[in-house]
Amino acid sequence: MATSVLGVSEDHFKSVTVTSLASLAGVAAGIASLAVAEGAKDQSGLLIFAALTLAQYPLLYALGIDVEEFSTKDHLYVAFMTFSMWFVTWGILLTSGATI
């Protein structure tokens, strides 16, 4: 039987935490890419995405999620969710003409 954290199962807590952090990191990467990169063809936006993808693992560990037991599928999930949110956020900001 799974243990309980704040009234929800530990597996559910882990899933929601990983998904939320990956999504928020992707949005933050999109906003940071708009601030740093000079346009869609600037490679620095991709570097920001990579940096925030890697920065999630210490945060997950600090939140009590054992990242050492992540499978390849879990690592790909974190990267995909972060990439998706980064791509959509940066794309919307670039096409809307927003500036920071």
N, C-alpha and C positions, 0 to 999 in steps of 0.2 A: 504494500500500500504506500502511495506517495505521501510525503509529508506536506504540511499545509503552511503557507506563508500568507498572512493577512486574510485568512479564510478561503484562499484558492490553492489549488494543488501546485506543487513546486514546478512541475512540467509546464503548466499554463503560465505561471509567473515568468519562467525562463523564455518561453515563446513570445510573450507580449513584450518583455524587456528587450530582447534581441531585435524584434521587428520595429519597435518604437525608436530605439537608438539608431538603427540603420537608416530609417526614414528621416529622422531629424538631422542626422549627419549628412545625408544626401541634400537636404534642403539648405543646410548651412554651407555645404560645398558649392552649391549653385549660386548662392548669394555672394560667397567669397570669390568665386570665379568671375562674377560680373565686376566685382570691385578691382580685381587684380589683372585679369586678362583684357587685352585690347580689342578682342573680337572672338568670333567663333573659331577662327583658325589658329588662335594663340594656344600653344601647348601648355602654358602655365595653368590653365583651367583644369587640364587632365592631371597635372601634378597635385593640385589641391584636392581633387577627388581621391587620388591614391593616398595622400597623407591622411585625410579624414577617415578613409577606410581602415587604415592601419591603426589610427588613434583610438578606434572603438574597442580594441581588444583589452588594453589596460583599464578602460572604463567598465567593460563587462566584468572583468576580474574584480574590480573594486566594488561592483554591485553584488558580488557573491556568486557569479556564474563561472563555473569551471570551464575555461576555454580550451584547456588541454584535452578535454574529452570530446571536442568538436570533431565531427567527421568531415570529409571533403565536401559533402553536400551542405553542411552547415556553413563552411567558409565561403562556398559559392553563393549561398543564399545571402549572406551578409554583403558580399561584393555586388550581387545583382540588385538587391534592394537599394543600396547606396547609389549605385550607378543609375538606376531608374529614376530615383528622385532627383539626383544631380542633373541628369539630362533634361528632364521635364522642367525643373525649376529654372535652369540656366537658359533653356530654349525659350520659355515664356518671357523671361526678363529681357533676353536679347531682342525678341520680335516686338515687344511692347515699347522698346526704346527707353527703358528705365535706366537711371544712372544712380551711382552711389558716390 
